[in-house]
Amino acid sequence: MSLTYIDHIALESKDINSSVEWYKNQFDCEVRYQDDSWALLGFENISLALVTPGDHPPHFAVVDEGVKELVDHKMHRDGIAYKYEADPDSNVIEKIDRRSS
């Protein structure tokens, strides 16, 4: 039996370009994607998403292959099925299915 897999953590950034440069200068990570509204930085054990305030809530994403089966799932622009949920303390969790891309 394998454990649940955390795909990424998302933090808000008011300036994606500046934040990407800061993370690249501070850590050994790679830019997997970047535009003006979000970026995805790859680390050895997890990815870090930088999102603009209001676009996506700060969250962490868990891979869940059943997301596509949920009636109320949505699709990211890259074709990945997702659904945001809140835990009992109102922290946002994103369930994603990477197989759908």
MODELLER restraints for C-alpha pairs under 7 A, 6 or more apart:
rsr = mdl.restraints
at = mdl.atoms
rsr.add(forms.Gaussian(group=physical.xy_distance, feature=features.Distance(at['CA:5:A'], at['CA:62:A']), mean=5.82, stdev=0.5))
rsr.add(forms.Gaussian(group=physical.xy_distance, feature=features.Distance(at['CA:5:A'], at['CA:63:A']), mean=5.69, stdev=0.5))
rsr.add(forms.Gaussian(group=physical.xy_distance, feature=features.Distance(at['CA:6:A'], at['CA:61:A']), mean=5.82, stdev=0.5))
rsr.add(forms.Gaussian(group=physical.xy_distance, feature=features.Distance(at['CA:6:A'], at['CA:62:A']), mean=4.44, stdev=0.5))
rsr.add(forms.Gaussian(group=physical.xy_distance, feature=features.Distance(at['CA:6:A'], at['CA:63:A']), mean=6.31, stdev=0.5))
rsr.add(forms.Gaussian(group=physical.xy_distance, feature=features.Distance(at['CA:7:A'], at['CA:46:A']), mean=6.14, stdev=0.5))
rsr.add(forms.Gaussian(group=physical.xy_distance, feature=features.Distance(at['CA:7:A'], at['CA:47:A']), mean=6.46, stdev=0.5))
rsr.add(forms.Gaussian(group=physical.xy_distance, feature=features.Distance(at['CA:7:A'], at['CA:61:A']), mean=5.45, stdev=0.5))
rsr.add(forms.Gaussian(group=physical.xy_distance, feature=features.Distance(at['CA:7:A'], at['CA:62:A']), mean=5.56, stdev=0.5))
rsr.add(forms.Gaussian(group=physical.xy_distance, feature=features.Distance(at['CA:7:A'], at['CA:63:A']), mean=6.24, stdev=0.5))
rsr.add(forms.Gaussian(group=physical.xy_distance, feature=features.Distance(at['CA:8:A'], at['CA:46:A']), mean=5.71, stdev=0.5))
rsr.add(forms.Gaussian(group=physical.xy_distance, feature=features.Distance(at['CA:8:A'], at['CA:47:A']), mean=4.53, stdev=0.5))
rsr.add(forms.Gaussian(group=physical.xy_distance, feature=features.Distance(at['CA:8:A'], at['CA:48:A']), mean=5.43, stdev=0.5))
rsr.add(forms.Gaussian(group=physical.xy_distance, feature=features.Distance(at['CA:8:A'], at['CA:49:A']), mean=6.65, stdev=0.5))
rsr.add(forms.Gaussian(group=physical.xy_distance, feature=features.Distance(at['CA:8:A'], at['CA:60:A']), mean=5.74, stdev=0.5))
rsr.add(forms.Gaussian(group=physical.xy_distance, feature=features.Distance(at['CA:8:A'], at['CA:61:A']), mean=5.28, stdev=0.5))
rsr.add(forms.Gaussian(group=physical.xy_distance, feature=features.Distance(at['CA:9:A'], at['CA:47:A']), mean=6.58, stdev=0.5))
rsr.add(forms.Gaussian(group=physical.xy_distance, feature=features.Distance(at['CA:9:A'], at['CA:48:A']), mean=5.10, stdev=0.5))
rsr.add(forms.Gaussian(group=physical.xy_distance, feature=features.Distance(at['CA:9:A'], at['CA:49:A']), mean=6.00, stdev=0.5))
rsr.add(forms.Gaussian(group=physical.xy_distance, feature=features.Distance(at['CA:9:A'], at['CA:59:A']), mean=5.95, stdev=0.5))
rsr.add(forms.Gaussian(group=physical.xy_distance, feature=features.Distance(at['CA:9:A'], at['CA:60:A']), mean=4.17, stdev=0.5))
rsr.add(forms.Gaussian(group=physical.xy_distance, feature=features.Distance(at['CA:9:A'], at['CA:61:A']), mean=6.24, stdev=0.5))
rsr.add(forms.Gaussian(group=physical.xy_distance, feature=features.Distance(at['CA:10:A'], at['CA:48:A']), mean=5.87, stdev=0.5))
rsr.add(forms.Gaussian(group=physical.xy_distance, feature=features.Distance(at['CA:10:A'], at['CA:49:A']), mean=4.40, stdev=0.5))
rsr.add(forms.Gaussian(group=physical.xy_distance, feature=features.Distance(at['CA:10:A'], at['CA:50:A']), mean=5.67, stdev=0.5))
rsr.add(forms.Gaussian(group=physical.xy_distance, feature=features.Distance(at['CA:10:A'], at['CA:51:A']), mean=6.69, stdev=0.5))
rsr.add(forms.Gaussian(group=physical.xy_distance, feature=features.Distance(at['CA:10:A'], at['CA:58:A']), mean=5.21, stdev=0.5))
rsr.add(forms.Gaussian(group=physical.xy_distance, feature=features.Distance(at['CA:10:A'], at['CA:59:A']), mean=5.18, stdev=0.5))
rsr.add(forms.Gaussian(group=physical.xy_distance, feature=features.Distance(at['CA:10:A'], at['CA:60:A']), mean=5.90, stdev=0.5))
rsr.add(forms.Gaussian(group=physical.xy_distance, feature=features.Distance(at['CA:11:A'], at['CA:49:A']), mean=6.31, stdev=0.5))
rsr.add(forms.Gaussian(group=physical.xy_distance, feature=features.Distance(at['CA:11:A'], at['CA:50:A']), mean=5.16, stdev=0.5))
rsr.add(forms.Gaussian(group=physical.xy_distance, feature=features.Distance(at['CA:11:A'], at['CA:51:A']), mean=6.16, stdev=0.5))
rsr.add(forms.Gaussian(group=physical.xy_distance, feature=features.Distance(at['CA:11:A'], at['CA:58:A']), mean=5.03, stdev=0.5))
rsr.add(forms.Gaussian(group=physical.xy_distance, feature=features.Distance(at['CA:12:A'], at['CA:50:A']), mean=5.68, stdev=0.5))
rsr.add(forms.Gaussian(group=physical.xy_distance, feature=features.Distance(at['CA:12:A'], at['CA:51:A']), mean=4.84, stdev=0.5))
rsr.add(forms.Gaussian(group=physical.xy_distance, feature=features.Distance(at['CA:12:A'], at['CA:52:A']), mean=5.44, stdev=0.5))
rsr.add(forms.Gaussian(group=physical.xy_distance, feature=features.Distance(at['CA:12:A'], at['CA:53:A']), mean=5.59, stdev=0.5))
rsr.add(forms.Gaussian(group=physical.xy_distance, feature=features.Distance(at['CA:12:A'], at['CA:58:A']), mean=6.07, stdev=0.5))
rsr.add(forms.Gaussian(group=physical.xy_distance, feature=features.Distance(at['CA:13:A'], at['CA:19:A']), mean=6.71, stdev=0.5))
rsr.add(forms.Gaussian(group=physical.xy_distance, feature=features.Distance(at['CA:13:A'], at['CA:50:A']), mean=5.90, stdev=0.5))
rsr.add(forms.Gaussian(group=physical.xy_distance, feature=features.Distance(at['CA:13:A'], at['CA:51:A']), mean=5.72, stdev=0.5))
rsr.add(forms.Gaussian(group=physical.xy_distance, feature=features.Distance(at['CA:13:A'], at['CA:52:A']), mean=5.21, stdev=0.5))
rsr.add(forms.Gaussian(group=physical.xy_distance, feature=features.Distance(at['CA:13:A'], at['CA:53:A']), mean=6.68, stdev=0.5))
rsr.add(forms.Gaussian(group=physical.xy_distance, feature=features.Distance(at['CA:14:A'], at['CA:52:A']), mean=5.78, stdev=0.5))
rsr.add(forms.Gaussian(group=physical.xy_distance, feature=features.Distance(at['CA:14:A'], at['CA:53:A']), mean=6.72, stdev=0.5))
rsr.add(forms.Gaussian(group=physical.xy_distance, feature=features.Distance(at['CA:16:A'], at['CA:36:A']), mean=6.19, stdev=0.5))
rsr.add(forms.Gaussian(group=physical.xy_distance, feature=features.Distance(at['CA:16:A'], at['CA:37:A']), mean=6.80, stdev=0.5))
rsr.add(forms.Gaussian(group=physical.xy_distance, feature=features.Distance(at['CA:16:A'], at['CA:38:A']), mean=6.31, stdev=0.5))
rsr.add(forms.Gaussian(group=physical.xy_distance, feature=features.Distance(at['CA:16:A'], at['CA:39:A']), mean=6.84, stdev=0.5))
rsr.add(forms.Gaussian(group=physical.xy_distance, feature=features.Distance(at['CA:16:A'], at['CA:50:A']), mean=6.68, stdev=0.5))
rsr.add(forms.Gaussian(group=physical.xy_distance, feature=features.Distance(at['CA:29:A'], at['CA:41:A']), mean=6.34, stdev=0.5))
rsr.add(forms.Gaussian(group=physical.xy_distance, feature=features.Distance(at['CA:29:A'], at['CA:42:A']), mean=5.47, stdev=0.5))
rsr.add(forms.Gaussian(group=physical.xy_distance, feature=features.Distance(at['CA:29:A'], at['CA:43:A']), mean=5.02, stdev=0.5))
rsr.add(forms.Gaussian(group=physical.xy_distance, feature=features.Distance(at['CA:30:A'], at['CA:41:A']), mean=5.50, stdev=0.5))
rsr.add(forms.Gaussian(group=physical.xy_distance, feature=features.Distance(at['CA:30:A'], at['CA:42:A']), mean=5.05, stdev=0.5))
rsr.add(forms.Gaussian(group=physical.xy_distance, feature=features.Distance(at['CA:30:A'], at['CA:43:A']), mean=6.88, stdev=0.5))
rsr.add(forms.Gaussian(group=physical.xy_distance, feature=features.Distance(at['CA:31:A'], at['CA:40:A']), mean=6.12, stdev=0.5))
rsr.add(forms.Gaussian(group=physical.xy_distance, feature=features.Distance(at['CA:31:A'], at['CA:41:A']), mean=4.65, stdev=0.5))
rsr.add(forms.Gaussian(group=physical.xy_distance, feature=features.Distance(at['CA:31:A'], at['CA:42:A']), mean=6.29, stdev=0.5))
rsr.add(forms.Gaussian(group=physical.xy_distance, feature=features.Distance(at['CA:32:A'], at['CA:40:A']), mean=5.41, stdev=0.5))
rsr.add(forms.Gaussian(group=physical.xy_distance, feature=features.Distance(at['CA:32:A'], at['CA:41:A']), mean=5.62, stdev=0.5))
rsr.add(forms.Gaussian(group=physical.xy_distance, feature=features.Distance(at['CA:32:A'], at['CA:42:A']), mean=6.29, stdev=0.5))
rsr.add(forms.Gaussian(group=physical.xy_distance, feature=features.Distance(at['CA:33:A'], at['CA:39:A']), mean=5.30, stdev=0.5))
rsr.add(forms.Gaussian(group=physical.xy_distance, feature=features.Distance(at['CA:33:A'], at['CA:40:A']), mean=5.08, stdev=0.5))
rsr.add(forms.Gaussian(group=physical.xy_distance, feature=features.Distance(at['CA:34:A'], at['CA:40:A']), mean=6.44, stdev=0.5))
rsr.add(forms.Gaussian(group=physical.xy_distance, feature=features.Distance(at['CA:37:A'], at['CA:51:A']), mean=6.14, stdev=0.5))
rsr.add(forms.Gaussian(group=physical.xy_distance, feature=features.Distance(at['CA:37:A'], at['CA:52:A']), mean=5.57, stdev=0.5))
rsr.add(forms.Gaussian(group=physical.xy_distance, feature=features.Distance(at['CA:38:A'], at['CA:49:A']), mean=6.96, stdev=0.5))
rsr.add(forms.Gaussian(group=physical.xy_distance, feature=features.Distance(at['CA:38:A'], at['CA:50:A']), mean=5.32, stdev=0.5))
rsr.add(forms.Gaussian(group=physical.xy_distance, feature=features.Distance(at['CA:38:A'], at['CA:51:A']), mean=4.49, stdev=0.5))
rsr.add(forms.Gaussian(group=physical.xy_distance, feature=features.Distance(at['CA:38:A'], at['CA:52:A']), mean=6.34, stdev=0.5))
rsr.add(forms.Gaussian(group=physical.xy_distance, feature=features.Distance(at['CA:39:A'], at['CA:49:A']), mean=5.61, stdev=0.5))
rsr.add(forms.Gaussian(group=physical.xy_distance, feature=features.Distance(at['CA:39:A'], at['CA:50:A']), mean=5.12, stdev=0.5))
rsr.add(forms.Gaussian(group=physical.xy_distance, feature=features.Distance(at['CA:39:A'], at['CA:51:A']), mean=6.79, stdev=0.5))
rsr.add(forms.Gaussian(group=physical.xy_distance, feature=features.Distance(at['CA:40:A'], at['CA:47:A']), mean=6.65, stdev=0.5))
rsr.add(forms.Gaussian(group=physical.xy_distance, feature=features.Distance(at['CA:40:A'], at['CA:48:A']), mean=5.72, stdev=0.5))
rsr.add(forms.Gaussian(group=physical.xy_distance, feature=features.Distance(at['CA:40:A'], at['CA:49:A']), mean=4.48, stdev=0.5))
rsr.add(forms.Gaussian(group=physical.xy_distance, feature=features.Distance(at['CA:40:A'], at['CA:50:A']), mean=6.43, stdev=0.5))
rsr.add(forms.Gaussian(group=physical.xy_distance, feature=features.Distance(at['CA:41:A'], at['CA:47:A']), mean=5.56, stdev=0.5))
rsr.add(forms.Gaussian(group=physical.xy_distance, feature=features.Distance(at['CA:41:A'], at['CA:48:A']), mean=5.05, stdev=0.5))
rsr.add(forms.Gaussian(group=physical.xy_distance, feature=features.Distance(at['CA:41:A'], at['CA:49:A']), mean=6.27, stdev=0.5))
rsr.add(forms.Gaussian(group=physical.xy_distance, feature=features.Distance(at['CA:42:A'], at['CA:48:A']), mean=6.46, stdev=0.5))
rsr.add(forms.Gaussian(group=physical.xy_distance, feature=features.Distance(at['CA:58:A'], at['CA:92:A']), mean=6.91, stdev=0.5))
rsr.add(forms.Gaussian(group=physical.xy_distance, feature=features.Distance(at['CA:59:A'], at['CA:92:A']), mean=4.92, stdev=0.5))
rsr.add(forms.Gaussian(group=physical.xy_distance, feature=features.Distance(at['CA:59:A'], at['CA:93:A']), mean=5.42, stdev=0.5))
rsr.add(forms.Gaussian(group=physical.xy_distance, feature=features.Distance(at['CA:59:A'], at['CA:94:A']), mean=6.65, stdev=0.5))
rsr.add(forms.Gaussian(group=physical.xy_distance, feature=features.Distance(at['CA:60:A'], at['CA:93:A']), mean=5.32, stdev=0.5))
rsr.add(forms.Gaussian(group=physical.xy_distance, feature=features.Distance(at['CA:60:A'], at['CA:94:A']), mean=6.10, stdev=0.5))
rsr.add(forms.Gaussian(group=physical.xy_distance, feature=features.Distance(at['CA:61:A'], at['CA:93:A']), mean=5.80, stdev=0.5))
rsr.add(forms.Gaussian(group=physical.xy_distance, feature=features.Distance(at['CA:61:A'], at['CA:94:A']), mean=4.42, stdev=0.5))
rsr.add(forms.Gaussian(group=physical.xy_distance, feature=features.Distance(at['CA:61:A'], at['CA:95:A']), mean=5.64, stdev=0.5))
rsr.add(forms.Gaussian(group=physical.xy_distance, feature=features.Distance(at['CA:61:A'], at['CA:96:A']), mean=6.65, stdev=0.5))
rsr.add(forms.Gaussian(group=physical.xy_distance, feature=features.Distance(at['CA:62:A'], at['CA:94:A']), mean=6.22, stdev=0.5))
rsr.add(forms.Gaussian(group=physical.xy_distance, feature=features.Distance(at['CA:62:A'], at['CA:95:A']), mean=5.03, stdev=0.5))
rsr.add(forms.Gaussian(group=physical.xy_distance, feature=features.Distance(at['CA:62:A'], at['CA:96:A']), mean=6.19, stdev=0.5))
rsr.add(forms.Gaussian(group=physical.xy_distance, feature=features.Distance(at['CA:63:A'], at['CA:95:A']), mean=5.84, stdev=0.5))
rsr.add(forms.Gaussian(group=physical.xy_distance, feature=features.Distance(at['CA:63:A'], at['CA:96:A']), mean=4.98, stdev=0.5))
rsr.add(forms.Gaussian(group=physical.xy_distance, feature=features.Distance(at['CA:63:A'], at['CA:97:A']), mean=5.67, stdev=0.5))
rsr.add(forms.Gaussian(group=physical.xy_distance, feature=features.Distance(at['CA:64:A'], at['CA:95:A']), mean=5.67, stdev=0.5))
rsr.add(forms.Gaussian(group=physical.xy_distance, feature=features.Distance(at['CA:64:A'], at['CA:96:A']), mean=5.57, stdev=0.5))
rsr.add(forms.Gaussian(group=physical.xy_distance, feature=features.Distance(at['CA:64:A'], at['CA:97:A']), mean=5.46, stdev=0.5))
rsr.add(forms.Gaussian(group=physical.xy_distance, feature=features.Distance(at['CA:65:A'], at['CA:97:A']), mean=4.92, stdev=0.5))
rsr.add(forms.Gaussian(group=physical.xy_distance, feature=features.Distance(at['CA:67:A'], at['CA:73:A']), mean=6.45, stdev=0.5))
rsr.add(forms.Gaussian(group=physical.xy_distance, feature=features.Distance(at['CA:67:A'], at['CA:81:A']), mean=6.44, stdev=0.5))
rsr.add(forms.Gaussian(group=physical.xy_distance, feature=features.Distance(at['CA:67:A'], at['CA:82:A']), mean=6.22, stdev=0.5))
rsr.add(forms.Gaussian(group=physical.xy_distance, feature=features.Distance(at['CA:67:A'], at['CA:83:A']), mean=6.91, stdev=0.5))
rsr.add(forms.Gaussian(group=physical.xy_distance, feature=features.Distance(at['CA:67:A'], at['CA:95:A']), mean=6.62, stdev=0.5))
rsr.add(forms.Gaussian(group=physical.xy_distance, feature=features.Distance(at['CA:67:A'], at['CA:96:A']), mean=6.33, stdev=0.5))
rsr.add(forms.Gaussian(group=physical.xy_distance, feature=features.Distance(at['CA:67:A'], at['CA:97:A']), mean=6.05, stdev=0.5))
rsr.add(forms.Gaussian(group=physical.xy_distance, feature=features.Distance(at['CA:68:A'], at['CA:81:A']), mean=5.76, stdev=0.5))
rsr.add(forms.Gaussian(group=physical.xy_distance, feature=features.Distance(at['CA:68:A'], at['CA:97:A']), mean=6.98, stdev=0.5))
rsr.add(forms.Gaussian(group=physical.xy_distance, feature=features.Distance(at['CA:73:A'], at['CA:81:A']), mean=6.48, stdev=0.5))
rsr.add(forms.Gaussian(group=physical.xy_distance, feature=features.Distance(at['CA:73:A'], at['CA:82:A']), mean=5.63, stdev=0.5))
rsr.add(forms.Gaussian(group=physical.xy_distance, feature=features.Distance(at['CA:73:A'], at['CA:83:A']), mean=5.09, stdev=0.5))
rsr.add(forms.Gaussian(group=physical.xy_distance, feature=features.Distance(at['CA:74:A'], at['CA:81:A']), mean=5.70, stdev=0.5))
rsr.add(forms.Gaussian(group=physical.xy_distance, feature=features.Distance(at['CA:74:A'], at['CA:82:A']), mean=5.40, stdev=0.5))
rsr.add(forms.Gaussian(group=physical.xy_distance, feature=features.Distance(at['CA:74:A'], at['CA:83:A']), mean=6.21, stdev=0.5))
rsr.add(forms.Gaussian(group=physical.xy_distance, feature=features.Distance(at['CA:75:A'], at['CA:81:A']), mean=4.54, stdev=0.5))
rsr.add(forms.Gaussian(group=physical.xy_distance, feature=features.Distance(at['CA:75:A'], at['CA:82:A']), mean=6.01, stdev=0.5))
rsr.add(forms.Gaussian(group=physical.xy_distance, feature=features.Distance(at['CA:78:A'], at['CA:101:A']), mean=6.58, stdev=0.5))
rsr.add(forms.Gaussian(group=physical.xy_distance, feature=features.Distance(at['CA:79:A'], at['CA:100:A']), mean=6.33, stdev=0.5))
rsr.add(forms.Gaussian(group=physical.xy_distance, feature=features.Distance(at['CA:79:A'], at['CA:101:A']), mean=4.62, stdev=0.5))
rsr.add(forms.Gaussian(group=physical.xy_distance, feature=features.Distance(at['CA:80:A'], at['CA:96:A']), mean=6.81, stdev=0.5))
rsr.add(forms.Gaussian(group=physical.xy_distance, feature=features.Distance(at['CA:80:A'], at['CA:97:A']), mean=6.12, stdev=0.5))
rsr.add(forms.Gaussian(group=physical.xy_distance, feature=features.Distance(at['CA:80:A'], at['CA:98:A']), mean=5.74, stdev=0.5))
rsr.add(forms.Gaussian(group=physical.xy_distance, feature=features.Distance(at['CA:80:A'], at['CA:100:A']), mean=5.25, stdev=0.5))
rsr.add(forms.Gaussian(group=physical.xy_distance, feature=features.Distance(at['CA:80:A'], at['CA:101:A']), mean=4.97, stdev=0.5))
rsr.add(forms.Gaussian(group=physical.xy_distance, feature=features.Distance(at['CA:81:A'], at['CA:96:A']), mean=5.70, stdev=0.5))
rsr.add(forms.Gaussian(group=physical.xy_distance, feature=features.Distance(at['CA:81:A'], at['CA:97:A']), mean=5.46, stdev=0.5))
rsr.add(forms.Gaussian(group=physical.xy_distance, feature=features.Distance(at['CA:81:A'], at['CA:100:A']), mean=6.21, stdev=0.5))
rsr.add(forms.Gaussian(group=physical.xy_distance, feature=features.Distance(at['CA:82:A'], at['CA:94:A']), mean=6.60, stdev=0.5))
rsr.add(forms.Gaussian(group=physical.xy_distance, feature=features.Distance(at['CA:82:A'], at['CA:95:A']), mean=5.45, stdev=0.5))
rsr.add(forms.Gaussian(group=physical.xy_distance, feature=features.Distance(at['CA:82:A'], at['CA:96:A']), mean=4.40, stdev=0.5))
rsr.add(forms.Gaussian(group=physical.xy_distance, feature=features.Distance(at['CA:82:A'], at['CA:97:A']), mean=6.57, stdev=0.5))
rsr.add(forms.Gaussian(group=physical.xy_distance, feature=features.Distance(at['CA:83:A'], at['CA:94:A']), mean=5.62, stdev=0.5))
rsr.add(forms.Gaussian(group=physical.xy_distance, feature=features.Distance(at['CA:83:A'], at['CA:95:A']), mean=5.30, stdev=0.5))
rsr.add(forms.Gaussian(group=physical.xy_distance, feature=features.Distance(at['CA:83:A'], at['CA:96:A']), mean=6.75, stdev=0.5))
rsr.add(forms.Gaussian(group=physical.xy_distance, feature=features.Distance(at['CA:84:A'], at['CA:92:A']), mean=6.57, stdev=0.5))
rsr.add(forms.Gaussian(group=physical.xy_distance, feature=features.Distance(at['CA:84:A'], at['CA:93:A']), mean=5.71, stdev=0.5))
rsr.add(forms.Gaussian(group=physical.xy_distance, feature=features.Distance(at['CA:84:A'], at['CA:94:A']), mean=4.41, stdev=0.5))
rsr.add(forms.Gaussian(group=physical.xy_distance, feature=features.Distance(at['CA:84:A'], at['CA:95:A']), mean=6.36, stdev=0.5))
rsr.add(forms.Gaussian(group=physical.xy_distance, feature=features.Distance(at['CA:85:A'], at['CA:92:A']), mean=5.74, stdev=0.5))
rsr.add(forms.Gaussian(group=physical.xy_distance, feature=features.Distance(at['CA:85:A'], at['CA:93:A']), mean=5.28, stdev=0.5))
rsr.add(forms.Gaussian(group=physical.xy_distance, feature=features.Distance(at['CA:85:A'], at['CA:94:A']), mean=6.27, stdev=0.5))
rsr.add(forms.Gaussian(group=physical.xy_distance, feature=features.Distance(at['CA:86:A'], at['CA:92:A']), mean=4.56, stdev=0.5))
rsr.add(forms.Gaussian(group=physical.xy_distance, feature=features.Distance(at['CA:86:A'], at['CA:93:A']), mean=5.85, stdev=0.5))
